[in-house]
Amino acid sequence: MNIAIVGAGATGLSAALDLRAAGHDVTIFEASDRPGGLAAGFKEPHWDWHLEKFYHHWFQSDSDLLRIADEIGVRDKVIFRSPRTVGYYKGAFYPVFSPVDALLFPGVPLLAKVPWGLSAIYLRLTSNWRAFEQTTAHEWCSKWMGAPAYKGLVQPMLDGKFGSYARQVNMAWMWARVKARSFSLGTFEGGFQQFFYELANHVTKRGTNIRYGVRVRSIAEERATDTGSRVSVEFGSDRAVFDQVLVTTSPALMTQLAPTLPEAYLSKLNQLKSLGAIVAIYALDRPLGVKRDYYWYNMPKIAGFPFLCLCEHTNFAKPENFGGDHIVYCGDYLPVDHATMNLSDADVTQLYATAFRRINPDFEPTWIRKTWVFRERYAQPVPLLNHSQNIPPTRTPIDGLHFASMSHVYPWDRGTNYALQLGRSVARDMMTA
Ligand SMILES: Cc1cc2nc3c(=O)[nH]c(=O)nc-3n(C[C@H](O)[C@H](O)[C@H](O)COP(=O)(O)OP(=O)(O)OC[C@H]3O[C@@H](n4cnc5c(N)ncnc54)[C@H](O)[C@@H]3O)c2cc1C
């Protein structure tokens, strides 16, 4: 078959890997100048590594990622370390990542941690996520984890991450987080961007044609009399016809690219809920936090922090990889029309830096060498009750046209591992279509 893929992110590249290995002709159209999609990075001239535009790490349980890294011969470049996640309580941050950390966390009384710990063990042992999607995380956690643990640990995370959707997110989302996460976190030598260069090089060397800087404008059914139904793709001022097409963009973009899809499918795409993300990155001339193993800071908005999480990246990947710069991310998930999403970059970096003295009272703005701000409209799918029924199938009603996005990896939360898995599973389906 002659196959087109829209997007050289994790989903598109892993689909290409298997489609090409099975002997099909594969062309990837990628609007950006590089592979990696949401996990792509950038590099300053004096840095050895790329830095992800949006903070990224892997978990040891990311088996599809590790399998692909093995297959393309770069498994030795996946690095696992155990930096700490910390939570806030009454003016200070305390580790909350490991079970021992959790026991010592002062924000929840010791006895109240028992139902919380038992709930976490139960969530790790069970696989019945379908039961969990019938109830909200708010209902389940407040009932089974107990009010103190819910209020101290779960509610700030739900409120911070999902805002006005916090009470509606289903429990399967929480189950997936507890079930699949490891205590060690992974990155790639050279950054995630380097991993995607390796994957893109691998598929290119084996005959996949990746066309960077080419934005697809529209996709439609093409009725060819000789070969049956096929799919046409318009890009720039060109047009080509393919036996099958896989689109890996956001659902909203898919509705614009393929407006001739039947109304029922389009309306399923339109009904999927998601949040945008905004991330400010600071290159500092010294570490921000006093503790050199604190990587991920949960920043409860209820305590007055202007964003959700602060990630001191160079307490995970070493500052030497970034020419001695110390890298700090401040991130938040917001509706795309939220006022902060529309602030100027300078206003965002100024606003978010107001939190730095609560991490380190000695912080001075003169420590900041350079800043960047990145925004994304489709950053965090929001799974509501019985969400499995809301997700449109990857085979669209247009014969030969497939659609696979972050919303399709449910019950898992978004992640490059699941995107790689999704690409492979859609590729299998395309080969039987
Ligand atoms: C803030 C944030 C933090 C995250 N943290 C993590 C993490 O810690 N670990 C982790 O594993 N995952 C993380 N993720 C999720 C991860 O980035 C995604 O799950 C994954 O990258 C999705 O890959 P994809 O290929 O499905 O989509 P995308 O990466 O979105 O790829 C789609 C591609 O399509 C291209 N495209 C779009 N429109 C067109 C067009 N018209 N024509 C041609 N090309 C087009 C885009 O340029 C893009 O390259 C995070 C995401 C965000 C936003």
Ligand as a Chemical Component Dictionary entry (heavy atoms), coordinates in Angstrom:
data_LIG
# 
_chem_comp.id                   LIG 
_chem_comp.type                 NON-POLYMER 
_chem_comp.pdbx_formal_charge   0 
_chem_comp.three_letter_code    LIG 
# 
loop_
_chem_comp_atom.comp_id 
_chem_comp_atom.atom_id 
_chem_comp_atom.alt_atom_id 
_chem_comp_atom.type_symbol 
_chem_comp_atom.charge 
_chem_comp_atom.model_Cartn_x 
_chem_comp_atom.model_Cartn_y 
_chem_comp_atom.model_Cartn_z 
_chem_comp_atom.pdbx_ordinal 
LIG C1  C1  C 0 2.945  19.727 29.100 1  
LIG C2  C2  C 0 3.107  18.310 28.642 2  
LIG C3  C3  C 0 3.860  17.432 29.416 3  
LIG C4  C4  C 0 4.014  16.103 29.023 4  
LIG N1  N1  N 0 4.777  15.274 29.794 5  
LIG C5  C5  C 0 5.031  14.027 29.364 6  
LIG C6  C6  C 0 5.951  13.197 30.056 7  
LIG O1  O1  O 0 6.504  13.568 31.089 8  
LIG N2  N2  N 0 6.192  11.958 29.548 9  
LIG C7  C7  C 0 5.620  11.508 28.404 10 
LIG O2  O2  O 0 5.932  10.403 27.952 11 
LIG N3  N3  N 0 4.705  12.263 27.747 12 
LIG C8  C8  C 0 4.404  13.496 28.184 13 
LIG N4  N4  N 0 3.523  14.288 27.505 14 
LIG C9  C9  C 0 2.686  13.688 26.463 15 
LIG C10 C10 C 0 3.417  13.426 25.171 16 
LIG O3  O3  O 0 4.085  14.587 24.722 17 
LIG C11 C11 C 0 2.372  12.992 24.130 18 
LIG O4  O4  O 0 1.618  11.919 24.664 19 
LIG C12 C12 C 0 2.979  12.533 22.829 20 
LIG O5  O5  O 0 4.025  13.375 22.414 21 
LIG C13 C13 C 0 1.883  12.485 21.766 22 
LIG O6  O6  O 0 2.442  12.096 20.547 23 
LIG P1  P1  P 0 1.566  12.117 19.220 24 
LIG O7  O7  O 0 2.434  11.653 18.118 25 
LIG O8  O8  O 0 0.297  11.363 19.449 26 
LIG O9  O9  O 0 1.123  13.628 19.006 27 
LIG P2  P2  P 0 2.019  14.914 18.763 28 
LIG O10 O10 O 0 3.268  14.812 19.552 29 
LIG O11 O11 O 0 1.125  16.068 18.997 30 
LIG O12 O12 O 0 2.403  14.820 17.219 31 
LIG C14 C14 C 0 1.569  15.293 16.204 32 
LIG C15 C15 C 0 2.445  15.861 15.111 33 
LIG O13 O13 O 0 1.613  16.272 14.037 34 
LIG C16 C16 C 0 2.156  17.456 13.474 35 
LIG N5  N5  N 0 1.075  18.160 12.769 36 
LIG C17 C17 C 0 -0.003 18.770 13.322 37 
LIG N6  N6  N 0 -0.781 19.290 12.331 38 
LIG C18 C18 C 0 -0.180 18.982 11.149 39 
LIG C19 C19 C 0 -0.521 19.221 9.775  40 
LIG N7  N7  N 0 -1.633 19.887 9.444  41 
LIG N8  N8  N 0 0.326  18.770 8.821  42 
LIG C20 C20 C 0 1.457  18.096 9.145  43 
LIG N9  N9  N 0 1.813  17.839 10.445 44 
LIG C21 C21 C 0 0.999  18.261 11.417 45 
LIG C22 C22 C 0 2.674  18.214 14.684 46 
LIG O14 O14 O 0 3.661  19.171 14.307 47 
LIG C23 C23 C 0 3.250  17.071 15.530 48 
LIG O15 O15 O 0 4.623  16.860 15.249 49 
LIG C24 C24 C 0 3.374  15.627 27.855 50 
LIG C25 C25 C 0 2.624  16.526 27.066 51 
LIG C26 C26 C 0 2.496  17.843 27.456 52 
LIG C27 C27 C 0 1.699  18.777 26.607 53 
# 
loop_
_chem_comp_bond.comp_id 
_chem_comp_bond.atom_id_1 
_chem_comp_bond.atom_id_2 
_chem_comp_bond.value_order 
_chem_comp_bond.pdbx_ordinal 
LIG C1  C2  SING 1  
LIG C2  C3  SING 2  
LIG C2  C26 DOUB 3  
LIG C3  C4  DOUB 4  
LIG C4  N1  SING 5  
LIG C4  C24 SING 6  
LIG N1  C5  DOUB 7  
LIG C5  C6  SING 8  
LIG C5  C8  SING 9  
LIG C6  O1  DOUB 10 
LIG C6  N2  SING 11 
LIG N2  C7  SING 12 
LIG C7  O2  DOUB 13 
LIG C7  N3  SING 14 
LIG N3  C8  DOUB 15 
LIG C8  N4  SING 16 
LIG N4  C9  SING 17 
LIG N4  C24 SING 18 
LIG C9  C10 SING 19 
LIG C10 O3  SING 20 
LIG C10 C11 SING 21 
LIG C11 O4  SING 22 
LIG C11 C12 SING 23 
LIG C12 O5  SING 24 
LIG C12 C13 SING 25 
LIG C13 O6  SING 26 
LIG O6  P1  SING 27 
LIG P1  O7  DOUB 28 
LIG P1  O8  SING 29 
LIG P1  O9  SING 30 
LIG O9  P2  SING 31 
LIG P2  O10 DOUB 32 
LIG P2  O11 SING 33 
LIG P2  O12 SING 34 
LIG O12 C14 SING 35 
LIG C14 C15 SING 36 
LIG C15 O13 SING 37 
LIG C15 C23 SING 38 
LIG O13 C16 SING 39 
LIG C16 N5  SING 40 
LIG C16 C22 SING 41 
LIG N5  C17 SING 42 
LIG N5  C21 SING 43 
LIG C17 N6  DOUB 44 
LIG N6  C18 SING 45 
LIG C18 C19 SING 46 
LIG C18 C21 DOUB 47 
LIG C19 N7  SING 48 
LIG C19 N8  DOUB 49 
LIG N8  C20 SING 50 
LIG C20 N9  DOUB 51 
LIG N9  C21 SING 52 
LIG C22 O14 SING 53 
LIG C22 C23 SING 54 
LIG C23 O15 SING 55 
LIG C24 C25 DOUB 56 
LIG C25 C26 SING 57 
LIG C26 C27 SING 58 
# 
